[in-house]
Amino acid sequence: MAWFDQKIATDKLHQFFSHKKSKIDDFGKRVSQTFEAATFAQTIKWYEARGWNIDIINPPSNGGRFRLKYSTRGDAKNYTYVICFKHDANPSTIQIRHQIRVETHHNIRRQRKKYKQANIVCDVAILKNFDHNRITGNMHVSKQDLVSFGEAKHMDAYAELLAGFIGLVHELQPWRLSNDRSGKKEEYKNHIRPFLNLSGFCHNTAEAIKETINRRKLDIDIFDLNNPLVEKMDS
């Protein structure tokens, strides 16, 4: 895909994380992994642009060096995450995590019956600031701790991909689909909406779905080359 150059993206990611002494393989060997890393960095930039302070926490297990998580396996404590904090009239602290498992809205936690635990690994998860390093193996973050999330897809989009993303929102935060972008929940108003980030373009069928998303005022966003998550990574 000519519109996403892995080398250029890796160079920009090195510039962005340079003070953390990243290595080239920290940004993925496959192009899709590098796009995930770019989406993670763009999410950080979104918060920076809105006055949030950023603290990048690298894992001691990796010698304090930058390391992203490109698999559904692995313990959270072994990977880099970001703490974002804001000291204003409404002080707040959140975490941005990469590839972490999150409990679905519809999951049931009961001891008497052996329910299978419903959870989904999010490419990017914005979480309330708790000790999520305790997440190991198949454990998941509590649904109450999920503020927002994003998915990164290195591809063009047809209608089916956007419909699938809407289904993902229904599993994780169904109230986002309640036809009220003004936000019924105060604690989520100043945060990025759940988003799908594409490396390419939306085809006509996907653009038609985007139009219905806007018309229905669903509390989600679709980003592509015509509507980027952030304009520049190195600014």
N, C-alpha and C positions, 0 to 999 in steps of 0.2 A: 504494500500500500504506500504509494509515493507521498501521500500527504503527512505521514508520520515517519520521520527520519530518526532511527534509533540512535545513531551517533550524535546528531544534533541534540536530541532530547537528553541523552546521557551527559553531554557536555554542560547543558543548562542545569541538570540536576546536580552535577558536581559543583557548579558555581553556587547554587542555592544552599547546598549542605557542606560547602568547603570547610567551614570552621569545625566540622565534625570528622574530618579526615576520612571521607568515604572512599571505598574501593570501587572499581568499575563494576565488579560482579554484584555489588550491593543493589544495583538497579536492574537486575534481571538479565539472564542470557537470552531469553526469547523476547521478541518485540512486544508481545502482549504483556509480559511481565514489566518491561520498561514503561509501557503505557500505564499500567497500574501504579508504578512508582510516581509517574508524572501526575496522575490523578490525586495520589496521596499528598504530594507537594502542593498541588493547586488548591486543595482543600485548606491546607495551612495558610497559603497566600490569601485565600478568601477571608479568613479570620484576621490575618494581619492587616489587611486593607480596611478593616472595620474597627481598628484600634485595640485588638487583642494582643497581649504579650505572649511570646512563644518560648517555650523551654523544651528542647529536644532531649529526651532521655534515652541513652544508649545502654544496651544490656551489659552488665558486668561479665556475664558468661562469654561475651564476644570481645573481651578485653576493652570494654568501653567504647567500641567502634560501632558505627552505623550498620544496622542490619534489618532489612525488611523481610516479611514472611510471605513466601510465594507458594504456600501449600496450606491445605486445610488442617494439616497435622502440625504438632509442635506446641510447646507451652508458651503462653503469652510473655512470661518473664525473660525469654531468650531473644526478644525482638524489640527494635526501636519503637517508641511511641512518643507522642507530643502532648505536653500540658499547655493549655491555653487559658490565660486568666485576664480578667478585666477588673480594674479598681475604679468604679465610678458610682453613680447613684444606685446602681443595681449590680454590685460585685458578683462575679461568677467565675467558676473554674470548671473546665471540661478536659477530657482527653480525646485525642484522635488516634485511633488504632487501625492497623492494617491486617486484614484477613483474620478477624476474630469471630468466634462463634457466639451468636445471640439467640436467646430464647424467643420463640414466636409469641405473638399476642394471644394466640388461641391455645397455647400449651397449658396442660393441667398438671399440677404438682400434688400428687396424693400418695400416701404411704400404703393405704389399704389395697389399692389395685395397682397392678404393675403397668402403668401407662408408659409407653415409649416417649422419651423426651423430644419434643419438636423444636428444632433450632436450625438456624441458617448461618452460614459463614458469610459475613459482609466484606466486600473488598475494602471499603472504608467505613468505619463506625465512629460516630461522635457520641461519647459516653459521659455520664456524670462522673465526677472525680472521686472514684473509690479505688480500692486495691484490686484492680483487675489482673494483676500479675498472678493471682491465685488460680486463674483459669488454666487448667491442664487437661491434656487428653481430650475427651469428649464433653468436658464441662462447658457450660455456656454462661455468658453474661445475662443477668436478670433483665427481663423486658422492661422493668421500671427504670433501669439505668440507661436505656437507649434514648438519646436525644434526636439523632438523625443518622442517615447513612447514605452511602453512594456506591454505585456499581460502575465499573470501567469495562468497556467493550471495544476492542481493537477491530472495528469493522464499520461498514455502512449499516444503516438500519432500515428494515421494512416494518410494516405495521405489527407483525407478530412479535417482534422484539420489544416494542413499546408496550404491547398488551401484556407480555410476560413480566415486564417491570412493574406494571400496575398491579399484577397479581402478587408480586413480591411485597409491594407496599401493603397490600391487604393482609398479608401474613404477619408483617412486622408492626405496622402502625395504621390500622384500617381507618382510624378517625381522620387521617390525612385526605381521605377520599370523600369527605362529607360536604363538598360543595361550599366551602367557606375558607377562602385563602386568608381572611383576616386573622385566623388563628384563634381557636377557642381556648387553647391551653397557653397561658401567659409564659410559662417557663420555656417554651419553644420558639417564641416570637423572634428573638434576636439571633437565631441560628440558621444555618444553611438548611434548605428543604431537602428531603430525600431526592436524590438525583441519579440520573443515568448519564454517564459521560462517554461520548463516542469519539473515536479517533477520526472518523470519516464524516459522511453526510447522512442526513435523513432522506430517503427516497420519497417519492410523492405519497405513497401509501402511509409512510410514517409521519410525514408532514400533516396529513389529514388527521391522524390520531392526535398529533400535537395541538391542532386547532380545537379538537373536541376537549382536550385537557384544559386548555385555556378558557374555553367557553363554559365548561363545568366548574371552573375555578378550583381544580384539584390542587392540593398543597404539595406539589412535586414539580421538579424541573427536568428538562431534557437538554443536554448540552452537546453541541457538535461543532464542526468547523465554522458554520454560519452563526453560531451562538455559543461562544466558548465559555468555559467555566471561569477562566481568567485570561486576560489578553496576552500577558507576557510572563514567562517564568523567571526571567533573569533581571527584572526591574525591582 
